[in-house]
Amino acid sequence: MSDLREEIAQSLDEAAWDWLMPHARRDALIVVSPSLDLLDVGVEIAQDNAPQIQTWITKKLIQKPSVDQLTLWNKTPEKRFNAIIVQPFVVVQEQSVA
């Protein structure tokens, strides 16, 4: 598992919303709550750990972007996210505003 985590960690990058828009349009964007570790979520998705993923979905800790989120982000294309690619998905977490 550590090899998979390292592989996913290598794909961790920062992305502006304008780069992520095409992935949202093809319904491949997954938004992760700030309370979860983005790499942990990526590993579980890559391993297809359905019970864990379903638990997060039920608790609304991971989800597709809401209409409200999309509207807001479309108004701020420079909005920044941490992102990883776990084919066929792009898994993102909003960067906190410091």
N, C-alpha and C positions, 0 to 999 in steps of 0.2 A: 504494500500500500504506500510506503514512503516514496517509492519510485514514481508512482502515479501522482502523488501530492507534489513532488518536486517538478514533474513535467507540467502540471497545471500551474504551479507557482511561476514557472518560467514564462507562461503566457499572460500572467497578470500585468495589466497595463492601465494607464489612465486614458480615458476617452471622453471627448466632448459629445454632447447630445447630437450635434449635426452628423457625426460619424455613426452614431447608433440608430438614427432614424430609419435607414433601410431595413435594419434587422427588426425593428418594431413593426414596420409595414408588412414584413413577411411572417409576423407572429412568432418570432424566434427569440424574443427578449424576455428574460426572467429577472425580476427585481427582487433583491434580497434585503430583508430588514437589517438595519444597523446592529441589531442585537445578535446577529449570527456572524460567524466568520466566513467570509466569502470563499476562501479556499476549502473549508470543510464542506460547504454546499456544493462546490464544484466537484469534489471527490465523490460525494454521494450520488450526484447526478451521473457522473462518468461510470460509476459502478452499478448504476440502475437500482439503487437501494430504494425500491418503491415504498416500503413501510415508513422509512424515515422521511422521504420526500412528501408522502401523503400527510404525515403528521405536521410538517411545516406548512403545507398548503392549508390544512384544516385550521391551523393557528394563524393563518395569514402572514406567515413569516417569509414565504416566497410566493410570488404571484406574477401574473402578467401585468403590465402597466395599466393603471386605471385610465379612464377617459380624462379625469381631472389631471392626473399626472402628465399625460400626453399633451394636453392643452397647455399646461404650465411650461413644460419643457420645450414645446414648439415655439413658445414666445422667448425662450432663453437658450438659443442653440449653442451658446458657449458653456452651458451648465456642464460640470465635470462629474465623471463617474469612475470608479474602479471597475475594471471589466476583465473577465476571463472568457475564453472560448472553450465550450464543451460541446462539440458538434452534436446536433445541429443548432445548438443554442448559444446565445451570448448572455452570460450571467453578469448582472451589474449590481452595484451598490452605490447609492448617492454618496458623494464626498461631503463630509460635514463642512459647514461654513465656519471658518475660524476667524 
